[in-house]
Amino acid sequence: MRSHLLNGLTAEHYRSSVTEGVERVAAKLATTGRPFTGVTVDALSPRIDAIDLDRPLGDTAAVLDELEDVYLRDAVYFHHPRYLAHLNCPVVIPAVLGEAVLSAVNSSLDTWDQSAGGTLIERKLIDWTAARIGLGPAADGVFTSGGTQSNLQALLLAREEAKPGRAGWEEGAPLAKLRIFASEASHFSVQKSAKLLGLGQDAVVPVPVGHDKRLQAVALAHELERCRRDGLVPMAVVATAGTTDFGSIDPLPEIAGLCAQYGVWLHVDAAYGCGLLASPKYRDRLAGIERADSVTVDYHKSFFQPVSSSAVLVRDAATLRHATYHADYLNPRRMVSERIPNQVDKSLQTTRRFDALKLWMTLRVMGADGVGALFDEVCDLAHEGWELLAADPRFDVVVEPALSTLVFRYIPAAVTDPAEIDRANLYARKALFASGDAVVAGTRVGGRHYLKFTLLNPETTPADIAAVLDLIAGHAEQYLGESLDRAS
């Protein structure tokens, strides 16, 4: 079995095996005509259940044949222009090359003696991102598994910074006094983080949004004042630069001003909107982000990177000490005085992939402007889609996009019952997914069911959007027609 270990003796086997796999995937990408086959759980499960993992096939070609049957054929392909659902982007080739390199070398980015150059590359990319944000010379950060982990770590730092010496906080005070403020449209990881950090059920204070789905600064000021009046401790404000449902960007300058006034940690969740950091056209939409204490970025959303590739950045590198633990076998304290750069000193993870290499390869091949231009394309596409929806009497569109998300629903001319309209839209989404012709997402707005396009593929065209809208309308009309037949 040593013949399967990757080393100098098996380099040719490695080359031929990986090449065979790449050729299979390339063939699928070249011939896939739909984003999904429409396979059901009941159809696919028996094929996977029938595989005996204790009886290996022993041959790469045979395994790839089997993989075609249980995965490749029925995978959801984000590269297809009619995949319009979630925050999943098509990936750029330099990043895929980086993925192949990092998987083979298998560096672990926790300590210098496991990664060497990888440590310095990650640090260089953190510095580059912090400079793009404008956090200042004392900034630092670390790559993470995704936006949820980045938000958790940022709020951990905020919790620790809020406790000592703050007004309303005394020695031994319960964590239940701490409050986090986030808009009604913020990511659910804010609530999840509060729970993991041991805060009370009421720790996250939802702040209303306006018709544009942006946090209302006046409402935030009211909540901060009430918090102080009630003897509670404002721990953090989470502003969102690209909400998951609407792509809306909270008013960052106004929020930053309030945080400065009340002495509150400002975290900006820019997991989605971070692509604007490289944008040649729309960078100004992130004005105010430079005043944040911490920022979440997901390169695997709007930098066209493979999952996972994310980071948390902080204005003051010293705050990362709250995530530091020294283990004698790994990163003893003496290494600090010896100036040995261990990334585990900043991270919630120990063993960690060299995901930074993917972004490094992308920037070295394409440049930041190249990446940003791709993101600009999808933002422009979303505006064209909004114009299509706004002009189409069959649909109600919620808000003009700030990024690349469109939320809308089909409104039949002859039906006025909101619940029936909900069911028609839900049916249309499910029928479209089952057909495999396109994939769209859904959400709720004001208690009603809406559909969602998340446009992250520059290959998607306005004609694709128009065609999918026709498909949605057709499925909804079919449902309503059958509903009327059943009622009669």
Disulfide bonds with the S-S distance in Angstrom:
none
